[in-house]
Amino acid sequence: MIILPVSMQQMKDSNQTFFIELYSMTMPSGDVVNMAATDEDIMYNGYKFIAVPFQRQSITKSMDNITDSCSISVSDVDWNLLSYVVNGWDFRGSRCSIFRIQYPDSLTNPQIIQWVFSGRIDEPSFADGTFSCKITQVFPEVHCPNRSYQLACNSEFGDAECGASLATENVAIVDVNENIITLGKSYEENYWRNGVAKCDGEARVIEKSNGNTITLNVNFLQELNGKSIELSRGCNKSIEDCKNRFNNLAHYGGFPAIPFESTYR
């Protein structure tokens, strides 16, 4: 069975109540992206759910009931929408929860909601005009302190182990030239590099910043002039970034070097 996206105007004209599936995705960075399987944006419980015409396969249950999964896809849409889905966020490893609301009753009573499925996104792919991925249910997770033997820092930037400040700030947008945004405030060179820029449900990675401009990995789809943008700092998890940009070497979670080989005598 395939669950198709809702054609909002057609369903509204029918004067009947109908169901809409909402997708709430929590990225590894902690950012949340909300989407709706519709052809127009939905405001629910004070949050904006961006219209993305997802098609969802029915939930597949394994014989032992511990590896349930479902697949979602977006097809036959223009590249701008697909580039938002593919480039706007790196969905791999993100947690996705699917809910079903009843329109329009749930808009005035947010308690009218039904949980459908929850898991982690895996196996993203794009072929023949179709973007697809699988949502796989995960085992109960046990978190324990550990440290992998690797060059990159193990900590999430800004968490308790890292100790650095995310320094989130809302700044007015002065001008937009594709993926280069001019801000109403100036900062030291690369102050926002590797960070995230967010505006009205969309987010982009900041590749570099210089004075009052930031350069994004891909431009926003929406019109930004006259708006403000939320910026947060980021780290590439290298020892150089930790030492030189954040003066935080005492909390670095990686290793300065890893021997290529070991000699035993």
Residue frames relative to the residue before (quaternion, step in Angstrom):
aa qw qx qy qz dx dy dz
M 1.0000 0.0000 0.0000 0.0000 0.00 0.00 0.00
I 0.1768 -0.7766 0.5992 0.0816 3.58 -1.06 0.84
I 0.2622 -0.7436 0.5979 0.1442 3.58 -0.88 1.01
L 0.2218 -0.8124 0.5304 0.0976 3.59 -0.49 1.20
P 0.5762 -0.5730 0.4388 0.3836 3.62 -1.18 0.44
V 0.4896 -0.6743 0.4804 0.2735 3.56 -1.20 0.63
S 0.2865 -0.7047 0.6235 0.1806 3.55 -1.04 0.89
M 0.3432 -0.8170 0.4232 0.1888 3.54 -0.03 1.37
Q 0.6916 0.4872 -0.3063 0.4365 3.60 0.74 -0.98
Q 0.6439 0.5263 -0.3166 0.4563 3.57 0.97 -0.82
M 0.6872 0.4705 -0.2851 0.4744 3.58 0.94 -0.88
K 0.6202 0.5324 -0.3438 0.4623 3.60 1.07 -0.70
D 0.6592 0.5204 -0.3071 0.4475 3.58 0.96 -0.85
S 0.6311 0.5487 -0.3377 0.4320 3.59 1.16 -0.50
N 0.3090 -0.7868 0.4787 0.2373 3.60 1.34 -0.27
Q 0.5389 0.5834 -0.4220 0.4372 3.57 1.06 0.75
T 0.4943 -0.6005 0.5163 0.3585 3.54 -1.23 0.41
F 0.0034 -0.7980 0.6023 -0.0218 3.57 -1.07 0.69
F 0.4736 -0.6925 0.4854 0.2460 3.53 -1.29 0.37
I 0.1327 -0.7678 0.6250 0.0482 3.55 -1.14 0.82
E 0.2927 -0.7430 0.5726 0.1855 3.57 -0.98 0.83
L 0.1673 -0.7744 0.6072 0.0607 3.55 -0.94 1.02
Y 0.1810 -0.7743 0.6019 0.0735 3.54 -1.07 0.87
S 0.0552 -0.7863 0.6154 -0.0012 3.57 -0.68 1.14
M 0.0733 -0.8283 0.5551 -0.0213 3.56 -0.48 1.27
T 0.1625 -0.7763 0.6058 0.0639 3.55 -0.78 1.09
M 0.3138 -0.7819 0.5161 0.1545 3.56 -0.51 1.24
P 0.6594 -0.4951 0.3725 0.4257 3.62 -1.21 0.33
S 0.6415 0.5314 -0.3212 0.4505 3.60 1.16 -0.57
G 0.5651 -0.5920 0.3871 0.4247 3.58 1.27 -0.34
D 0.5209 0.6279 -0.4152 0.4025 3.59 1.26 -0.23
V 0.2489 -0.7666 0.5797 0.1195 3.55 -1.15 0.75
V 0.0950 -0.7697 0.6301 0.0386 3.57 -0.95 0.95
N 0.1591 -0.8004 0.5753 0.0546 3.58 -0.77 1.08
M 0.0042 0.8009 -0.5968 0.0490 3.57 -0.86 1.01
A 0.2165 -0.7609 0.5996 0.1207 3.55 -1.25 0.51
A 0.4146 -0.6984 0.5285 0.2470 3.57 -1.03 0.83
T 0.4399 0.6594 -0.4668 0.3922 3.54 0.56 1.27
D 0.4817 -0.6453 0.4901 0.3338 3.57 -1.31 -0.13
E 0.7482 0.2151 -0.2239 0.5864 3.59 1.24 0.45
D 0.6211 -0.5784 0.3815 0.3661 3.58 -1.15 0.67
I 0.2175 -0.7646 0.5986 0.0992 3.54 -1.21 0.69
M 0.2061 -0.7316 0.6336 0.1444 3.59 -1.06 0.80
Y 0.1087 0.7964 -0.5827 0.1199 3.57 -0.58 1.17
N 0.8602 -0.0177 -0.0250 0.5090 3.55 -0.90 1.04
G 0.7228 -0.4581 0.2371 0.4600 3.57 1.05 0.80
Y 0.6731 0.4583 -0.2926 0.5012 3.59 1.28 0.06
K 0.3800 -0.7081 0.5498 0.2278 3.54 -1.14 0.71
F 0.1380 -0.7729 0.6169 0.0554 3.56 -0.82 1.06
I 0.3337 -0.7809 0.5024 0.1628 3.54 -0.47 1.28
A 0.4688 -0.6941 0.4775 0.2655 3.57 -0.92 0.95
V 0.1361 0.7374 -0.6503 0.1214 3.55 -0.77 1.11
P 0.3443 -0.7940 0.4569 0.2055 3.64 -0.39 1.15
F 0.0446 -0.8226 0.5661 -0.0299 3.55 0.37 1.29
Q 0.1424 -0.7029 0.6837 0.1353 3.50 -1.27 0.60
R 0.1188 -0.8191 0.5599 0.0379 3.57 -0.76 1.02
Q 0.3705 -0.6951 0.5742 0.2234 3.52 -1.03 0.89
S 0.6015 -0.5494 0.4246 0.3951 3.57 -1.19 0.41
I 0.5894 -0.5988 0.4193 0.3438 3.56 -1.18 0.59
T 0.2451 -0.7719 0.5765 0.1080 3.55 -0.87 1.06
K 0.1583 -0.7924 0.5856 0.0645 3.55 -0.82 1.05
S 0.3899 -0.7077 0.5398 0.2362 3.54 -0.95 0.89
M 0.6814 -0.4991 0.3435 0.4106 3.55 -1.27 0.30
D 0.7438 0.3850 -0.2300 0.4957 3.60 1.04 -0.69
N 0.4438 -0.7438 0.4182 0.2737 3.61 1.34 0.17
I 0.6107 0.5564 -0.3768 0.4190 3.63 1.05 0.56
T 0.7473 0.3293 -0.2267 0.5308 3.62 1.18 -0.06
D 0.1054 0.8121 -0.5617 0.1179 3.56 0.85 0.98
S 0.0407 0.7975 -0.5998 0.0509 3.59 -1.11 0.68
C 0.0616 -0.7556 0.6446 0.0986 3.52 -1.37 0.18
S 0.3285 -0.7491 0.5489 0.1723 3.55 -1.19 0.59
I 0.1087 -0.7728 0.6217 0.0663 3.56 -1.12 0.74
S 0.0448 -0.8042 0.5927 0.0052 3.56 -1.13 0.60
V 0.1748 -0.7303 0.6482 0.1264 3.53 -1.34 0.44
S 0.0977 0.8197 -0.5550 0.1021 3.60 -0.58 1.09
D 0.8197 0.2634 -0.1897 0.4719 3.54 -1.34 0.31
V 0.5332 0.5642 -0.4501 0.4413 3.56 0.93 0.94
D 0.6138 -0.5647 0.3810 0.3989 3.58 -1.20 0.36
W 0.6688 -0.5399 0.3415 0.3803 3.55 -1.26 0.50
N 0.5593 0.6077 -0.4030 0.3942 3.63 1.08 -0.55
L 0.6770 0.4708 -0.2948 0.4829 3.57 0.93 -0.88
L 0.6647 0.4958 -0.3154 0.4614 3.58 0.90 -0.85
S 0.6415 0.5151 -0.3355 0.4590 3.60 1.00 -0.74
Y 0.5954 0.5433 -0.3650 0.4660 3.59 1.12 -0.58
V 0.6848 0.4848 -0.2858 0.4630 3.56 0.87 -0.97
V 0.7404 0.4343 -0.2335 0.4567 3.57 0.87 -0.99
N 0.8039 0.3229 -0.1474 0.4772 3.59 0.80 -1.03
G 0.5771 0.6220 -0.3844 0.3638 3.58 1.10 -0.58
W 0.7925 0.0214 0.0118 0.6094 3.54 1.06 -0.78
D 0.3523 -0.6641 0.5996 0.2744 3.54 -1.22 0.44
F 0.2201 -0.8416 0.4829 0.1004 3.56 -0.15 1.31
R 0.5014 0.6829 -0.4348 0.3054 3.60 1.15 -0.39
G 0.8116 0.2063 -0.1853 0.5142 3.56 -0.82 1.05
S 0.5064 0.6502 -0.4261 0.3733 3.58 1.26 -0.08
R 0.3946 -0.6900 0.5494 0.2576 3.56 -1.18 0.55
C 0.0987 -0.8038 0.5865 0.0133 3.56 -0.84 1.01
S 0.0738 -0.7730 0.6294 0.0301 3.56 -0.92 0.97
I 0.1897 -0.7825 0.5884 0.0736 3.56 -0.89 1.00
F 0.0322 -0.7918 0.6095 -0.0235 3.55 -0.87 1.06
R 0.2466 -0.7433 0.5990 0.1670 3.56 -1.24 0.42
I 0.0843 -0.7879 0.6089 0.0371 3.58 -0.85 1.02
Q 0.4068 -0.6925 0.5441 0.2427 3.54 -1.29 0.44
Y 0.2008 -0.8032 0.5551 0.0802 3.57 -0.62 1.16
P 0.6175 -0.2504 -0.7454 -0.0189 1.57 -1.78 1.83
D 0.3709 0.7835 -0.4552 0.2034 3.61 1.28 -0.09
S 0.6738 0.5211 -0.3032 0.4272 3.59 0.94 -0.89
L 0.5779 0.5996 -0.3867 0.3962 3.61 1.14 -0.44
T 0.7316 0.3641 -0.2178 0.5337 3.58 1.12 -0.65
N 0.7641 0.1966 -0.1335 0.5998 3.57 1.22 -0.38
P 0.2303 -0.8295 0.4934 0.1243 3.62 0.11 1.27
Q 0.5612 0.6172 -0.3894 0.3905 3.60 1.23 -0.28
I 0.5884 0.5395 -0.3759 0.4707 3.59 1.25 -0.28
I 0.3860 0.6952 -0.4966 0.3479 3.55 0.13 1.30
Q 0.1579 -0.7875 0.5923 0.0639 3.56 -1.09 0.74
W 0.3746 -0.7155 0.5448 0.2257 3.56 -0.84 1.00
V 0.2169 -0.7912 0.5625 0.1024 3.59 -0.95 0.93
F 0.7741 -0.2214 0.2141 0.5531 3.59 0.69 -1.08
S 0.0381 -0.7823 0.6210 0.0297 3.54 -1.24 0.48
G 0.2631 0.7575 -0.5657 0.1921 3.56 -0.99 0.83
R 0.5617 -0.5769 0.4620 0.3718 3.55 -1.30 -0.33
I 0.4668 -0.6866 0.4914 0.2631 3.54 -1.10 0.83
D 0.0426 0.7913 -0.6037 0.0874 3.53 -0.93 0.99
E 0.8434 0.2472 -0.1688 0.4462 3.55 -1.38 0.28
P 0.1403 0.7883 -0.5868 0.1209 3.66 0.69 0.98
S 0.0700 0.7994 -0.5928 0.0688 3.58 -1.01 0.79
F 0.1344 -0.7648 0.6233 0.0921 3.55 -1.29 0.43
A 0.2175 0.7668 -0.5743 0.1870 3.58 -0.66 1.12
D 0.8584 0.0563 -0.0600 0.5063 3.56 -1.07 0.84
G 0.7341 -0.4540 0.2410 0.4436 3.57 0.92 0.91
T 0.6754 0.4691 -0.2902 0.4896 3.60 1.23 0.16
F 0.1936 -0.7387 0.6360 0.1111 3.55 -0.93 1.00
S 0.0647 0.8085 -0.5805 0.0712 3.59 -0.81 0.95
C 0.0281 0.7739 -0.6327 -0.0009 3.55 -1.27 0.42
K 0.3862 -0.7049 0.5486 0.2302 3.53 -1.30 0.30
I 0.2146 -0.7354 0.6272 0.1408 3.56 -1.12 0.73
T 0.0755 -0.8294 0.5532 -0.0202 3.55 -0.46 1.24
Q 0.4445 -0.6869 0.5084 0.2686 3.54 -0.86 0.99
V 0.2706 -0.7823 0.5445 0.1356 3.56 -0.95 0.89
F 0.5670 -0.5683 0.4692 0.3678 3.52 -1.27 0.45
P 0.6192 -0.4919 0.4136 0.4512 3.60 -1.17 0.28
E 0.3074 -0.7925 0.5064 0.1451 3.55 -0.73 1.08
V 0.1678 -0.7575 0.6246 0.0888 3.55 -1.01 0.88
H 0.1831 -0.7958 0.5718 0.0789 3.55 -0.64 1.16
C 0.0923 0.7772 -0.6168 0.0835 3.57 -0.81 1.00
P 0.5833 -0.5937 0.4080 0.3753 3.57 -1.07 0.66
N 0.1897 0.7650 -0.6014 0.1310 3.58 -0.90 0.88
R 0.1656 -0.7739 0.6048 0.0891 3.52 -1.27 0.31
S 0.2864 -0.7684 0.5502 0.1576 3.55 -0.61 1.14
Y 0.4478 -0.6715 0.5199 0.2800 3.55 -1.12 0.73
Q 0.3579 0.7189 -0.5042 0.3176 3.56 0.06 1.33
L 0.6021 -0.5766 0.4144 0.3651 3.55 -1.28 0.42
A 0.6930 0.4754 -0.2807 0.4637 3.58 0.94 -0.88
C 0.5842 -0.5947 0.4287 0.3482 3.55 -1.18 0.63
N 0.4298 -0.7133 0.5015 0.2344 3.58 -1.03 0.84
S 0.6260 0.5851 -0.3377 0.3895 3.57 1.13 -0.61
E 0.4409 -0.6103 0.5730 0.3239 3.53 -1.31 0.38
F 0.5217 -0.6650 0.4270 0.3213 3.57 -0.79 1.00
G 0.8147 0.2389 -0.2045 0.4872 3.55 -0.79 1.08
D 0.5530 0.6077 -0.4222 0.3829 3.63 1.20 -0.07
A 0.7569 -0.4051 0.2569 0.4438 3.57 -1.32 0.05
E 0.6646 0.4991 -0.3099 0.4618 3.60 1.01 -0.73
C 0.6643 0.4982 -0.2993 0.4701 3.57 1.05 -0.77
G 0.2096 -0.8328 0.4871 0.1589 3.56 0.85 -0.97
A 0.5579 0.6011 -0.4002 0.4091 3.60 1.23 -0.21
S 0.4598 -0.6833 0.4965 0.2740 3.57 -1.20 0.54
L 0.4477 -0.6864 0.5070 0.2671 3.57 -0.96 0.91
A 0.1745 -0.8373 0.5011 0.1322 3.58 1.23 -0.49
T 0.1089 0.8134 -0.5586 0.1206 3.57 0.77 1.04
E 0.0408 0.8072 -0.5831 0.0817 3.59 -0.94 0.92
N 0.2999 -0.7240 0.5935 0.1833 3.57 -1.11 0.77
V 0.0259 -0.8166 0.5737 -0.0574 3.57 -0.68 1.15
A 0.4920 -0.6584 0.4841 0.3003 3.57 -1.03 0.79
I 0.3600 -0.7113 0.5662 0.2094 3.55 -1.15 0.75
V 0.2436 -0.7887 0.5530 0.1130 3.57 -0.75 1.08
D 0.7976 -0.0959 0.1113 0.5850 3.58 0.92 -0.92
V 0.1668 -0.7716 0.6080 0.0841 3.55 -1.23 0.60
N 0.0219 0.7690 -0.6377 0.0383 3.56 -0.89 1.01
E 0.7748 -0.2685 0.0984 0.5639 3.54 0.13 1.41
N 0.8249 -0.1928 0.1370 0.5134 3.64 -0.54 -1.09
I 0.6023 0.5174 -0.3707 0.4818 3.60 1.25 0.31
I 0.0943 -0.8132 0.5743 -0.0008 3.56 -0.64 1.16
T 0.2528 -0.7463 0.5993 0.1410 3.54 -0.96 0.96
L 0.2539 -0.7964 0.5408 0.0941 3.55 -0.77 1.12
G 0.5228 -0.6369 0.4713 0.3144 3.52 -1.29 0.32
K 0.7223 0.3161 -0.2118 0.5775 3.57 1.27 0.30
S 0.3203 -0.7644 0.5341 0.1667 3.57 -1.06 0.74
Y 0.1123 -0.7859 0.6074 0.0291 3.57 -1.14 0.75
E 0.6326 -0.5159 0.4055 0.4114 3.54 -1.28 0.28
E 0.6769 -0.5252 0.3295 0.3967 3.57 -1.17 0.59
N 0.8610 0.0517 -0.1004 0.4960 3.55 -0.99 1.05
Y 0.2292 0.7863 -0.5357 0.2055 3.59 1.11 0.62
W 0.7770 0.3264 -0.1635 0.5128 3.62 0.96 -0.88
R 0.3623 0.7621 -0.4832 0.2333 3.64 1.23 0.02
N 0.8215 0.1754 -0.2007 0.5040 3.56 -1.07 0.94
G 0.5326 0.6185 -0.4136 0.4035 3.58 1.26 0.21
V 0.4853 -0.6463 0.5143 0.2869 3.54 -1.35 -0.28
A 0.1687 -0.7502 0.6322 0.0954 3.56 -1.10 0.84
K 0.0358 -0.8190 0.5719 -0.0302 3.60 -0.76 1.09
C 0.1034 0.7741 -0.6197 0.0779 3.54 -1.14 0.75
D 0.8609 -0.1238 0.0571 0.4901 3.58 -0.74 1.11
G 0.8045 -0.3367 0.1497 0.4659 3.54 0.72 1.10
E 0.6658 0.4380 -0.3060 0.5208 3.60 1.25 -0.19
A 0.0477 -0.7941 0.6055 0.0202 3.57 -1.16 0.59
R 0.0806 -0.7852 0.6138 0.0169 3.53 -1.15 0.72
V 0.4692 -0.6476 0.5226 0.2956 3.57 -1.23 0.54
I 0.3405 -0.7332 0.5559 0.1937 3.58 -0.97 0.91
E 0.2676 -0.7957 0.5263 0.1351 3.56 -0.46 1.22
K 0.7833 -0.1380 0.0810 0.6007 3.61 1.06 -0.67
S 0.1173 -0.7670 0.6245 0.0892 3.54 -1.27 0.38
N 0.0041 0.7941 -0.6059 0.0472 3.53 -1.07 0.78
G 0.8249 -0.0528 -0.0038 0.5628 3.59 -0.42 1.21
N 0.7941 -0.2643 0.2139 0.5038 3.56 -0.61 -1.13
T 0.6380 0.4904 -0.3534 0.4770 3.61 1.15 0.49
I 0.1156 -0.7501 0.6449 0.0898 3.53 -1.26 0.59
T 0.2331 -0.7548 0.5989 0.1312 3.57 -1.12 0.73
L 0.2439 -0.8050 0.5325 0.0947 3.57 -0.69 1.17
N 0.6054 -0.5556 0.4148 0.3909 3.57 -1.24 0.36
V 0.7728 -0.0647 0.0410 0.6300 3.60 1.18 -0.58
N 0.5389 -0.6605 0.4089 0.3257 3.57 -0.98 0.79
F 0.5703 -0.5702 0.4693 0.3598 3.56 -1.30 0.43
L 0.4681 -0.6658 0.5033 0.2903 3.56 -1.20 0.54
Q 0.6895 0.4890 -0.2769 0.4569 3.58 1.07 -0.72
E 0.5645 -0.5576 0.4811 0.3726 3.55 -1.33 0.24
L 0.1957 -0.8330 0.5132 0.0667 3.60 -0.61 1.15
N 0.5274 0.6553 -0.4233 0.3365 3.62 1.09 -0.51
G 0.7892 0.2754 -0.2365 0.4953 3.54 -0.93 0.99
K 0.6494 0.4953 -0.3185 0.4812 3.60 1.26 -0.09
S 0.3743 -0.6585 0.5775 0.3045 3.53 -1.36 -0.08
I 0.2612 -0.7688 0.5696 0.1276 3.55 -1.21 0.55
E 0.3436 -0.7335 0.5511 0.2007 3.57 -1.02 0.83
L 0.0976 -0.8075 0.5817 0.0060 3.56 -0.67 1.17
S 0.0009 0.7712 -0.6363 -0.0186 3.55 -1.11 0.70
R 0.5090 -0.6746 0.4468 0.2936 3.55 -0.99 0.84
G 0.1310 -0.7928 0.5915 0.0663 3.56 -1.26 0.41
C 0.2596 -0.7548 0.5899 0.1223 3.53 -1.31 0.38
N 0.3698 -0.7337 0.5176 0.2388 3.60 -1.01 0.69
K 0.5052 -0.7100 0.3667 0.3258 3.57 1.36 0.35
S 0.4839 0.6392 -0.4563 0.3860 3.58 1.19 0.47
I 0.6056 -0.5626 0.4125 0.3829 3.56 -1.21 0.45
E 0.6083 0.5582 -0.3518 0.4411 3.59 1.12 -0.63
D 0.6553 0.5007 -0.3108 0.4726 3.59 0.94 -0.89
C 0.6644 0.5209 -0.3020 0.4427 3.57 0.90 -0.95
K 0.7199 0.4474 -0.2470 0.4696 3.58 0.95 -0.90
N 0.7875 0.3858 -0.1885 0.4421 3.57 0.67 -1.12
R 0.7472 0.3993 -0.2340 0.4769 3.62 0.92 -0.80
F 0.8236 0.2525 -0.0990 0.4981 3.59 0.92 -0.87
N 0.3088 -0.7713 0.5076 0.2284 3.62 1.26 -0.10
N 0.4731 0.6943 -0.3851 0.3819 3.55 1.06 0.88
L 0.2246 0.8370 -0.4815 0.1310 3.57 1.22 0.46
A 0.5897 0.5941 -0.3697 0.4033 3.60 1.10 -0.59
H 0.7414 0.3707 -0.2168 0.5157 3.59 1.19 -0.49
Y 0.3557 0.7540 -0.4946 0.2453 3.60 1.21 0.21
G 0.2772 -0.8187 0.4895 0.1147 3.58 -0.73 1.10
G 0.6185 0.5295 -0.3667 0.4501 3.59 1.23 0.10
F 0.4977 -0.6194 0.5012 0.3427 3.56 -1.26 -0.42
P 0.5387 -0.6528 0.4211 0.3259 3.62 -0.89 0.86
A 0.7997 -0.0446 0.0565 0.5960 3.59 1.07 -0.68
I 0.1725 -0.7517 0.6267 0.1114 3.54 -1.26 0.52
P 0.4472 -0.7006 0.4753 0.2885 3.63 -0.64 1.03
F 0.4845 -0.6722 0.4817 0.2851 3.55 -1.02 0.84
E 0.7946 -0.0567 0.0491 0.6025 3.55 1.04 -0.75
S 0.3364 -0.7339 0.5562 0.1971 3.55 -1.21 0.46
T 0.2169 -0.7669 0.5928 0.1160 3.58 -1.05 0.78
Y 0.1230 -0.7976 0.5891 0.0404 3.55 -0.73 1.05
R 0.1094 -0.8030 0.5849 0.0336 3.60 -0.86 0.97
